[in-house]
Amino acid sequence: MFFDQSPFEIKVEWGQRGARAASERGDIVIIVDVLSFSSTVVTAVDYGAEIYPYPPPLNESAKSYAEEINAQIVWGRAEAIKFGGHSLSPLSFTPADYGQKFVMCSLNGAACTWIASKVPALLIGCPLNASAVANIANQLKIKLNANITVIPCGEKWPDALENENKLRPGIEDYLGAGIILSKLIGSKSPEAEVCIGAFEYSKNKLGELIWDSASGRELRERGFEQDVTHCSKVDISKAVPILHENRFVNANEP
């Protein structure tokens, strides 16, 4: 028998397997991938761009899809340095991207989005828009009569062996999920309560913890210190990306 968080209205599940569980339940889903899929989507949508998520890897199929819909590819950071254009760095987007279309792949956030794409509503959340996304989710919960699952995506172990779990939980996603969960209305699972507790304990040093986290150090060592700083900011955006006809648009715009 499989035991889960079904008795509760507000849940937290990790990664792609968690996204599938939430999808099978028919929950509203909030994808949290702080460094950097969620932060990049929120930033791009805030500037009026349309983001089309696509499952990894970023291959010829993804490029053909971008050509088909007349969209630009969002490269990984290393590829963007080589090819130019936009990347998974949220700071690569600007107001000049208003009305532009982009196809975005990522190993974690885009993969989880693809798995959960058929849920009643799929939102993108992170510290940048925590209050805004929670507010929209609370409204949708009433409107759709559906529960909510927050999905911290985590990372992948690059050297996992065949018989090992590839998911590496990331504290930046757990803390981002905790901020959002703390603002959601409804009965919360013990897993959600503990996640909220982690945020409450850490909220006065959130930026410092993300800065020194494994994911934060990885980006900083690659020269993306400003990304880590930007993605750690709380409630600086009212943009709420919601999946609509295969693309993310702003739920806070008419």
N, C-alpha and C positions, 0 to 999 in steps of 0.2 A: 504494500500500500504506500502511495506517495503522499507525504505530508507537506503542505505548503501554507501560505499566508491567506488562503481564501476567506476565512471568517472575517477579515478586516477590510475596511474600505480603502485604506491608504497603505501601500506596500512598497518595499524596495527590493529589487532583484538585480543581480550582477550580470553584465555582459550579454552575449548573444543567446545563451541558454535562457537567461532571465527574460530577454525580449520575446523569445518564443512562448514562454509560459504566460506572459502578460497578454500576448496576442491571442493565445488559445482561450484565455478567460474573457476576452473582449473588453479589456480595460482601456481607459485613456492612458497614454504612455508619454512620459517626459524623458527624453534622452539627455544624459549628462556626460559629456566628454570635454572636460575643461581645457586640456592641453592637446589638441586645440579645436577639434571639429565643432563642438557646440559654440565655443567663443567666436569662431570664425563665421559660422552661419549667422549668429546673432548680430555680429558687427556688419556683415554684408547686407543682411535684410534691413538693418537699421538705416543703411545708406540707400535702400530702395532697390537693391539687386535681387534677382530671382535665382535661387539655388536649387538645382536638380541633383539630389543625392543619387549615387550609383555605387553598387557593391564593388569592393576591391577584388582583384588588383586593378591598377590604372593601366589598362592594356588597349589593344586595338579595338576591342568591343566598346570600351568607354569612349574612345576617340571617335568612333563611328557614330555613336549615340549623340555626342556633342555636335558633330557635323549635321546630323539629321535634324536637330532642333535649333540649329544656328546659334550654338552656345560656345563659350570659351571653356577650356579645361582649367581646372584649379590643380596646379601641380603640387607635389610634395616640395618641401623647402629646398632640397638639394637640386631637384629638377628645375625649379623656378630660377635658381641661380644660373643654371646651364642654358635654359630655353627662354627665360624672361617670362613676364606675365604674372598672374596671380598665383598665390600659394596657400597652403594651409595656415600660414601666418595671418592672423586677423588684421594685422597692420598693413597687409598688402591691399586691403580694400579702402576706398575713399569715396567721397560724395560723387566723384566722376563716374562711378559705377551704377548710378541710378538708372533703372530700366534695363540693365544688361542681364543676359542669361549666362549662368555658369554651371558646369557639371563638376560635382565634387565627390571624389572617392576618399575613403579613409579606412584603415584597418579596423577601427573600432566603432566610432560614431556612425559612419555611413553603413557599415555592416549591420549594426543593431537596428538602424532605421529601416533598412531593406527588409529585415526579418519581421518587423512590427508594422509594416506599411499598411496593413489592412485593418488596423484597430479603429474604433470609432473616432478617435482624434489623436494625432501624434504631434507633440510639441517638442521644441528644443529649449533646454534650460542650462544655466550655468550661473556663477556668481554675478556676472554682468547684468542679468535680467531676472534675478531670482524672485523678487516681489511681483514683477509683471507677469511672469509665466505662472506663478502660483495663483494669481488672481484670475487669469483666464482659465486655468485648470479647474478652479473652484466653480466658476460659472458653468463650464462645460459639464462638470459632474452633475449639477442639478438639471441642466438642459437635456443631457443624454441619459440620465439615470444610470450612470456607469461609475465604477470604482476607478482609482488612479494607481498606477505603478510607476515609480521613478526608477530609471535604469542608469546607475553609474556604470560606464562601459569598461573601465579598466584598460590595461595595456596587454600586449602579448610578449611572453618570453621569447626572445629571438633564438634561443638555443635549447628549447624544450625538446626532450627526447620523445620518441613515438608513443611511449606509454605514460607520458606526463601531461597534466593539464596545462594548456598554453596560457590561460588567463593569469595575468598579474594584477591583482587589485591595486588601484592607485588612490592614494589618500586625497589627491586633489578632486577626484570624482566623488569620493565618499563625502568629503566636506561640502562640495557643491550640492550634492543630493540632500545633505542634511539641512542646508539653508532653505531649500525649496520645501522639503518635507515639513519643516517647522511652521510653514505658512499655509499648509493645506488643511482643509476642514474635513473632519470625519474620523472614525475610529482608526487608530494606527496599530499596525502589527508590532510585536516586540522588536523585530528587525528594524522597522522604521524608527521606533522610539530610541533604540541604541544609536542609530545613525544621527538622529537629532541631537542626542547627548554628546556625540563626538564633536559636532559643530558648536554646540553651546560651550563646551569646554575650551574649544580652540578659537572662538570668534575674535578674541582680542589680539591674536597673533596669526590670523589666517594667511596673510600675505607672506609672513616669514616662513610658515610651515610649507606653503606651496613652493616658495623660492628654494627651500632646501630639500624638497621631496626628490625622490629618484627621477621622476619625470621632469621636474623643474631643473634639476642639475643637468640632465641630459640636454635640454634645450639651451641652457646657459653655456654649456661647454661647446655647443655648436654655434654660438654667437647670437642667440635669440633671447637675450636678457629682457629686452623690451616686451616681447611676447608674454613672458612669465609675469611681469609686472602688470601688464594690461589685463590678462586673464584672471588675475587675483582680485580685481576691483569689484565691489559689490554694489548692485543697483544703480549703475550709471546708464542703463539703457531700458527703455520701455518697449523695445521691439520684442515681439513674441512670434518666432517662426512656427508656423503650423503647416503641415503637409496638405497640399491641395492640388489635385490633378498632377501628381508626380513632382511637384516643386514646393519649396518653402516660400510662403508669403507671410506678411505681417498680420497677425490676428488682431492687432490693435489699430489697424487702418480700415476704414469703411470699405 
